[in-house]
Amino acid sequence: MNTLQKLFLIALLIVTFSVPVFAGNDRQTTNLVRTDNREAGISQRSAISIAQRQVKGRVLDIKRNNNVYRVKILSDQGSIHIVQVNAIDGTIESRH
């Protein structure tokens, strides 16, 4: 296989794998995702964003249990907070 053929195959792979990423990147889409057997809901990244609007700081951990994301944040003041975000609609379940 010559160099030109290799470059063509690399370019083809890049275009093939890039299309799905750009296809869903319009401003009209929501943050709803579907995973294996779970209901549709917000993404983990969205849950982090929602939690950080409640508590400014660095995310230490995030876990999903059923329909609730549990986001652990180290605040800018040095205290640890747990923000529970509903994984279906993104509402705050609790904050402590």
ChimeraX commands (.cxc) that place a marker at each C-alpha (Angstrom):
marker #1 position 0.00,0.00,0.00 radius 0.5
marker #1 position 1.56,3.29,-1.05 radius 0.5
marker #1 position 1.63,6.54,0.91 radius 0.5
marker #1 position -1.24,8.11,-1.05 radius 0.5
marker #1 position -3.51,5.15,-0.31 radius 0.5
marker #1 position -2.62,5.29,3.39 radius 0.5
marker #1 position -3.41,9.01,3.55 radius 0.5
marker #1 position -6.73,8.42,1.80 radius 0.5
marker #1 position -7.69,5.69,4.29 radius 0.5
marker #1 position -6.73,7.89,7.26 radius 0.5
marker #1 position -8.78,10.79,5.87 radius 0.5
marker #1 position -11.73,8.43,5.26 radius 0.5
marker #1 position -11.56,7.16,8.86 radius 0.5
marker #1 position -11.44,10.70,10.24 radius 0.5
marker #1 position -14.46,11.78,8.20 radius 0.5
marker #1 position -16.39,8.61,9.02 radius 0.5
marker #1 position -15.93,8.94,12.78 radius 0.5
marker #1 position -16.38,12.73,12.83 radius 0.5
marker #1 position -19.79,12.89,11.14 radius 0.5
marker #1 position -21.88,11.57,14.08 radius 0.5
marker #1 position -20.19,13.99,16.45 radius 0.5
marker #1 position -21.02,17.01,14.30 radius 0.5
marker #1 position -24.49,15.76,13.30 radius 0.5
marker #1 position -25.90,16.12,16.83 radius 0.5
marker #1 position -24.13,19.35,17.62 radius 0.5
marker #1 position -26.85,21.85,16.71 radius 0.5
marker #1 position -28.35,24.19,19.28 radius 0.5
marker #1 position -31.80,22.59,18.93 radius 0.5
marker #1 position -30.77,19.29,20.51 radius 0.5
marker #1 position -31.32,18.62,24.18 radius 0.5
marker #1 position -29.10,16.86,26.69 radius 0.5
marker #1 position -31.30,13.78,26.72 radius 0.5
marker #1 position -29.50,10.48,26.23 radius 0.5
marker #1 position -30.54,6.84,26.27 radius 0.5
marker #1 position -28.39,4.19,27.88 radius 0.5
marker #1 position -28.87,0.42,27.88 radius 0.5
marker #1 position -31.93,-0.22,30.07 radius 0.5
marker #1 position -32.26,3.18,31.70 radius 0.5
marker #1 position -34.84,5.80,30.89 radius 0.5
marker #1 position -33.85,8.77,28.77 radius 0.5
marker #1 position -32.41,11.58,30.81 radius 0.5
marker #1 position -29.70,14.16,31.11 radius 0.5
marker #1 position -26.06,13.33,30.49 radius 0.5
marker #1 position -23.45,13.09,33.20 radius 0.5
marker #1 position -21.83,16.26,31.86 radius 0.5
marker #1 position -25.16,18.12,32.16 radius 0.5
marker #1 position -25.60,16.92,35.73 radius 0.5
marker #1 position -22.16,18.29,36.59 radius 0.5
marker #1 position -23.00,21.63,35.02 radius 0.5
marker #1 position -26.29,21.85,36.96 radius 0.5
marker #1 position -24.56,20.94,40.23 radius 0.5
marker #1 position -21.80,23.51,39.69 radius 0.5
marker #1 position -24.42,26.22,39.27 radius 0.5
marker #1 position -25.50,25.40,42.82 radius 0.5
marker #1 position -22.00,25.06,44.32 radius 0.5
marker #1 position -18.98,26.72,42.70 radius 0.5
marker #1 position -15.96,24.47,42.86 radius 0.5
marker #1 position -14.19,21.37,41.57 radius 0.5
marker #1 position -16.04,18.12,40.98 radius 0.5
marker #1 position -14.47,15.29,42.96 radius 0.5
marker #1 position -16.85,12.50,41.98 radius 0.5
marker #1 position -20.12,11.74,40.22 radius 0.5
marker #1 position -22.20,8.59,40.51 radius 0.5
marker #1 position -25.60,7.62,39.16 radius 0.5
marker #1 position -27.95,5.52,41.25 radius 0.5
marker #1 position -31.25,4.80,39.51 radius 0.5
marker #1 position -32.56,8.21,38.48 radius 0.5
marker #1 position -30.30,10.43,40.59 radius 0.5
marker #1 position -26.79,11.72,39.94 radius 0.5
marker #1 position -24.79,12.30,43.14 radius 0.5
marker #1 position -22.19,14.99,42.46 radius 0.5
marker #1 position -19.47,15.59,45.07 radius 0.5
marker #1 position -17.94,19.07,44.83 radius 0.5
marker #1 position -15.04,20.70,46.66 radius 0.5
marker #1 position -16.18,24.32,46.98 radius 0.5
marker #1 position -13.93,27.31,46.42 radius 0.5
marker #1 position -14.07,27.84,50.21 radius 0.5
marker #1 position -12.68,24.33,50.85 radius 0.5
marker #1 position -15.80,22.48,52.01 radius 0.5
marker #1 position -17.26,19.38,50.40 radius 0.5
marker #1 position -20.85,19.45,49.12 radius 0.5
marker #1 position -23.08,16.74,47.71 radius 0.5
marker #1 position -25.61,17.84,45.10 radius 0.5
marker #1 position -28.20,15.31,43.97 radius 0.5
marker #1 position -29.52,15.96,40.47 radius 0.5
marker #1 position -32.53,14.18,38.99 radius 0.5
marker #1 position -31.12,12.17,36.07 radius 0.5
marker #1 position -34.35,12.39,34.10 radius 0.5
marker #1 position -35.21,16.10,34.16 radius 0.5
marker #1 position -32.17,17.80,35.74 radius 0.5
marker #1 position -33.92,19.23,38.79 radius 0.5
marker #1 position -32.06,19.48,42.10 radius 0.5
marker #1 position -33.16,16.68,44.46 radius 0.5
marker #1 position -31.07,17.86,47.42 radius 0.5
marker #1 position -27.98,19.81,48.32 radius 0.5
marker #1 position -25.81,19.42,51.40 radius 0.5
marker link #1:1,2 radius 0.2
marker link #1:2,3 radius 0.2
marker link #1:3,4 radius 0.2
marker link #1:4,5 radius 0.2
marker link #1:5,6 radius 0.2
marker link #1:6,7 radius 0.2
marker link #1:7,8 radius 0.2
marker link #1:8,9 radius 0.2
marker link #1:9,10 radius 0.2
marker link #1:10,11 radius 0.2
marker link #1:11,12 radius 0.2
marker link #1:12,13 radius 0.2
marker link #1:13,14 radius 0.2
marker link #1:14,15 radius 0.2
marker link #1:15,16 radius 0.2
marker link #1:16,17 radius 0.2
marker link #1:17,18 radius 0.2
marker link #1:18,19 radius 0.2
marker link #1:19,20 radius 0.2
marker link #1:20,21 radius 0.2
marker link #1:21,22 radius 0.2
marker link #1:22,23 radius 0.2
marker link #1:23,24 radius 0.2
marker link #1:24,25 radius 0.2
marker link #1:25,26 radius 0.2
marker link #1:26,27 radius 0.2
marker link #1:27,28 radius 0.2
marker link #1:28,29 radius 0.2
marker link #1:29,30 radius 0.2
marker link #1:30,31 radius 0.2
marker link #1:31,32 radius 0.2
marker link #1:32,33 radius 0.2
marker link #1:33,34 radius 0.2
marker link #1:34,35 radius 0.2
marker link #1:35,36 radius 0.2
marker link #1:36,37 radius 0.2
marker link #1:37,38 radius 0.2
marker link #1:38,39 radius 0.2
marker link #1:39,40 radius 0.2
marker link #1:40,41 radius 0.2
marker link #1:41,42 radius 0.2
marker link #1:42,43 radius 0.2
marker link #1:43,44 radius 0.2
marker link #1:44,45 radius 0.2
marker link #1:45,46 radius 0.2
marker link #1:46,47 radius 0.2
marker link #1:47,48 radius 0.2
marker link #1:48,49 radius 0.2
marker link #1:49,50 radius 0.2
marker link #1:50,51 radius 0.2
marker link #1:51,52 radius 0.2
marker link #1:52,53 radius 0.2
marker link #1:53,54 radius 0.2
marker link #1:54,55 radius 0.2
marker link #1:55,56 radius 0.2
marker link #1:56,57 radius 0.2
marker link #1:57,58 radius 0.2
marker link #1:58,59 radius 0.2
marker link #1:59,60 radius 0.2
marker link #1:60,61 radius 0.2
marker link #1:61,62 radius 0.2
marker link #1:62,63 radius 0.2
marker link #1:63,64 radius 0.2
marker link #1:64,65 radius 0.2
marker link #1:65,66 radius 0.2
marker link #1:66,67 radius 0.2
marker link #1:67,68 radius 0.2
marker link #1:68,69 radius 0.2
marker link #1:69,70 radius 0.2
marker link #1:70,71 radius 0.2
marker link #1:71,72 radius 0.2
marker link #1:72,73 radius 0.2
marker link #1:73,74 radius 0.2
marker link #1:74,75 radius 0.2
marker link #1:75,76 radius 0.2
marker link #1:76,77 radius 0.2
marker link #1:77,78 radius 0.2
marker link #1:78,79 radius 0.2
marker link #1:79,80 radius 0.2
marker link #1:80,81 radius 0.2
marker link #1:81,82 radius 0.2
marker link #1:82,83 radius 0.2
marker link #1:83,84 radius 0.2
marker link #1:84,85 radius 0.2
marker link #1:85,86 radius 0.2
marker link #1:86,87 radius 0.2
marker link #1:87,88 radius 0.2
marker link #1:88,89 radius 0.2
marker link #1:89,90 radius 0.2
marker link #1:90,91 radius 0.2
marker link #1:91,92 radius 0.2
marker link #1:92,93 radius 0.2
marker link #1:93,94 radius 0.2
marker link #1:94,95 radius 0.2
marker link #1:95,96 radius 0.2
view
